[in-house]
Amino acid sequence: MTVTLQHGGLATIFGGSGFVGRHTTRALARRGWRVRAAVRRPDLAGHLQPMGNVGQIHAVQANLRYPASLGPALEGADVAVIAVGQLTPSGAQSYSALQVDGPRAVARAARERGVARLVHISAIGADAAGAASYARTKAEGEAAVLAEFPEAVILRPSIVFGPEDRFFNRFAEMAAMGPALPLIAGETRFQPVFVGDLAEAIANAVEGKARPGTIYEIGGPEIMSMREILERTVAWSGRRTGLAPIAIPVAKLLALLTWPLPASLRPLTVDQVRMLQHDNLVSDSALADGRTLAGLGVSAPTAAGAVVPTYLERFRPRGQFSHYRG
């Protein structure tokens, strides 16, 4: 059954204050939706308020690890978005908790409360038989969501970039601290997508412009190898940092040796090294079926070169505005 929803409805976004969530909040608010950002710490979600009119955006407490907190966040909601993920597990914030059990609980609560449409953000590379725990749990999470809410729309983005990303920004930080960037799996290819384009695709899916029960693969207009990504990051941040190739076995050993460090200090994990061994691209089958960014109404996606240099300026050796001073 096709459900028609009008602007001005209520959308609950789990993870609404996070990287993808905040841009989704902005995109829906601009279209006239009321947004309920369901987050662990509503007191830290004040940055969402200026994205809409007075009273249009409201943060509430919800935690995917506690199913009892999810129902109240969905009361009266017309649609819901799950934009919660974890690249590096930490303590109770495990892959299974946030990428499998949590999405399952949200989908069940959404179905029980009559939510008309559910959009779940997964990742390209999700694979139930994958070597990386991240990939396996992403695939398990997709299956769990569809089992509870068969008409849910799944979006699998490639690497997502934008001002608050932890991809280009992290490499730029590393380039500013040392003489060389570690290059692991330099020929692995990625299809970076701008967070603003992803948010528009999510908003379009929320408004019924996606096929129910379908998995979409979201990539940007350009394919880049890891080597090209690092070279461009160095250039965009005004550095002269070199690249130091590291073999996969050595990278795994380094990941094991740094395992006791806090997640914020670990350069990478064994799981991440495993993921780097596989291309992160929109598949041929998704292209043939129209299960892409264009299929979700975003026909002119933004290239990394049009956005990333603007927020990597702050890493320039002489400051953000040094090129204006000569």
C-alpha positions, 0 to 999 in steps of 0.5 A: 500500500502506498502512503501519501504524506504531506509536508508538516508531518512529524519525522523521528530521526534516531541519531538526529544530532550526529553527522548524517542525522543533523544534515537529514534534520536540516533537509526535512526541516527545510521541507516543512517537516517537524523533526523529533531528534531521538538522541542519547544526550538531548542536552548536547543537541542544541546545534539543531535548533537553528536549522528550523523555525521555533518549535520545529525541531525538538530533541528527545532522549532515546538509546538504541540499547534500551528498547523501552526508550524507543516507543515514546520517541515514535509516538505520533510520528509519521515517518522514522529514520535510523541514522545511528552507526558506529565505525569503531566499537567501544564498550557497550556501544558494540556493532551488534548493539547499534547495528543489529539489535538497535535497528531491529528494536526501532523497526519493531517499535515503528511498526507497532506504533503505525509509523507509515515509512521507515528509512534505515541508513546502512553502508556499502559493503554490508555483507552477511558473509564478510570478513569484517564484523562491521560489514556482517553486522550492517547486513544483519541489521538490514535483515533485522529491519526488513523482518520487522518492517518489510516496507522499510527503505535501506540506503547504503552510502559509500564514504560520506564527506562533509564539514564534520566528517571523520574521513577527510578531516582525520587524514588532514589532521594526520598530515599536519602531525607527521612527515608521511601518511600511512597508505594501506591498500592504496588501490582500493576504490571508493565513491565518496558521497556528499552528506548534503546529497545523502540527506536529500536522498533520505528526505526524498525516501521519507516522502515516498520517492523510493521503492518500499522494501528496497536497498539503494546504494549511494555513491558520489559522482567520482571514483577515487583510490585510497592513494588518490584520496590521500594525495588530494587531502594533502593538497587540499590542506596545503601540506607537503606530507608524503605517503608511506605504503604499509603492507596489509599484514603490517597494518593488521599487526599495528592495529593489534598492538594499538588495541589497548588504546582508547577508541579515539586514539587508535589509528585503525582496527583490524576490522578496518584493515579488512574493510580496506581490502575491498572496493566501496562502490555502487554495484553494477546491479544497483546501477542497472536497477536504478537503486542509486542516488539518481533513483532517489531524485538526486541527479547532480551529486556534488564532487568532493573537490567542490566541498572538501577544500573549503573545510580543510583550509583550517589545516593549512600551515599558516592558517585558514586564510593564509592564501588570502594574505599572500 
